[in-house]
Amino acid sequence: MKDIGLGKPHPYEERVKLIAEELKGKVLDVGCCAGSLHKQIKQLRDDCKIYGLDIIVNEEYKNDKDIMQGDAQNMKQIHSKIFDTVVAGEVIEHLNEPENFIKEACRILKLNGRLILTTNNKNSLINRIFHTYEHERTTHRHIFIKKELIDILKENDLKIEKIIMMPYISPSYPFINPFRIILHYFLPESLRENFFIIAIKK
């Protein structure tokens, strides 16, 4: 794992590692065609059966029988209570109806199944100063504060098991990434940028 200095690993690699460590059983990776997360967790966890779902399936996955085309806010093609883990890495901020995704994720999870989420913290210092999450090339629809996320999860019978705050790497503003990574380690948790959440279906 690459070191960014200060004895700290690269944030993206750290996030992939954390997600992979928390996978259990039959897994659905939502938004699987964006970025490299899907490939990496499959490589790291060949003991899990990992499926993917995305609104647009790119050419690379066209013939992959484990990849489904569908809307994360209405996963009607998926039966209830069949997954042990649902992963949504940097997904819910792009959805028009993120609450519907949470409901659907809970529906398709087995009892004691886990939802793994990563998303931006609206109250982070970087966002308070620069409003970068609202300006991410207009693709961000909903940015959450911690209480909002916790409330949505609890309303859908999901119990918070773990919340970790992580640095955020912006593809739109790469020139400030080194600064924001270093800043992360000097800020209190409430002002850090990215939520890593695990919630258990009860």
N, C-alpha and C positions, 0 to 999 in steps of 0.2 A: 504493500500500500504506500502510495506516494506521501512524502512528508512536505508540508507547506511551510515549515519553519516552526519555531516554538515547540517543537516535539509533537506537533499535531498532524494527523492524517488529512489528506485531501477530503473536503466535505462530501463530494459526490460519492467517492469510493467508500467513505464511512457510512453513508446512507444506504448504499447497496448492501454492504456487509450486515448492517443492522436489520434490514428487511429480510435478507436471506436467513439470518439466524432465527427469526421469529416465525418462519413458515412452518406449517404443519399440514400433513396429509394432502388432500385434494385442494388445489389452489386455483383461484381465478385472479388474473392480473388484468385490471381494468385500465384501458388506455394503453394497451400493450404495444401498439405500433409507433408510439412516440418515444424517441430516444432509444437507449440501449439497455434499460433496466430489465426488460423481459429476457433478453439473451443472457444477461449476467446472472440473474437469479436461477435460470435453468442450468447454467454451468455450475453454479455453486451448490445447488440442491437437487442433484439427480435422484435423491431418495423420495422427492415429492413429485406428484403428478400435477404439472402446471399448465393450465389453460389460459387463453387470452381472449379479451373482448375489446373491440374498438369500433367507433362509429364509421371509420374508414379503414379498411384493411388494405395495406399497401402491397405492392407486387411481390415483395419478399415473402409474404405470408399467405398469398392467394391459395396455395395448394396445401397449406398446413391444416390438417384435420382438427387440430387442437385450438385453432383460432376461429372465433366467431365474430361476425359482423353484427353490431347491435348498439342500442342506445343505453348508456349506463343508467339513465333515469327511468328506463322501462325495459327491464331485461326479461321480456315476456317469453323468450325462447328457452329460458332456463327454469327448470323445476325448482320448487321450494326445498330447502333444507338438504342440499347436496354437497355444499362446499365446507371444508374445514377452515379455510383462510380466504379472505378477499383482500387484495392489495389495490390501493389507489394512490400511486405516487405522483404528486403534483397534478391531480385531476379535478378535485371538486371546485377549485377556484375558476375553472373553465366552463362549468355547467350553468345552464340557465336556472335549473331547479335542483340544487344540490341536496335539499331535503328529501327529494324523491329518490335520489341515488342511495342515501343512507337507509331509507325504508326498504329499497330493493336489496341492498346488501344484507340487511338483517333477514329478509325473507329467504334468501338463498343459502344463508349460513345454517349449519347444523347447530343444535344446542351446544353451548360452550365453544362455538367457532369464534374465530377472531377476525376483526377488521383492522387492517393496517393502513393508516392515512399519513401522508405528508402534505403540508400546505403552508402558505405564508401567514405570518402573524401581522395583522393590520396595525397593531400597536407597537411594532418594532420601531426602534429609533430611526433606522434608515427610511422606513416608509413615512414616519412623521415628518421628516425633513424634506425628502425628495418625492414622496408619493409615487415611488417607482412601481409598486404592484398595480396601482390603478392605470399606469401608463405602459404596461407591458404589451405594446403593439395592439391594444384593445382586445386582447384575448382573455383577459381576466374579467369574469362576470361577478364573482362574489369573493370578497376578502373578509376573513373572520377574525374576531378577537377570541381569546381563549374561552371565555364564558359562553359565547354563542356556540362554539363547537361542542363543548361539554353538554350544554342543554339539549342540542339536537340529538346527540348520541344517547343521552339518558331517556329522552322522550321515545326513543325506539328500542328500549330495553337492552341497551348496550352499556356495560359497565366499564369504566376507564381502568385499565390495568397499568398503563405507563404513558407518561408524557415526557418527551425529551426535546429540548430546544437545540436546534442545529443551525449552522451557517447556511446561507442561501447563495447559490451561484446563478447569476442572471445571464441568459444568452443575449439579452437586448442591450445590456450595459456592461460588457466585459471589462472595460477600463477601470471600473470601481470594485471589481471582484476581489483583488488582493487586499484592498483596504477593508472591505466589509468582512472578510474572513478573519483578519487579525482583530478587528474591532469586536467581533463576536465574543472572544474569550475574555474581554475586559468589561462586558456589559452584564447587568443583572438579568436574570432569566426573562423577566417581563418585557425587556426591550430587545431580546434576540429575535432572529428573523423567521425561523422555520420550525413548524410543529412536526414532531414525529410522534404519532399517537397509536396505541394499541387498545382496542376496546373489545370486550368479550360479550357474546350474545347470551343473555340469561333468560 
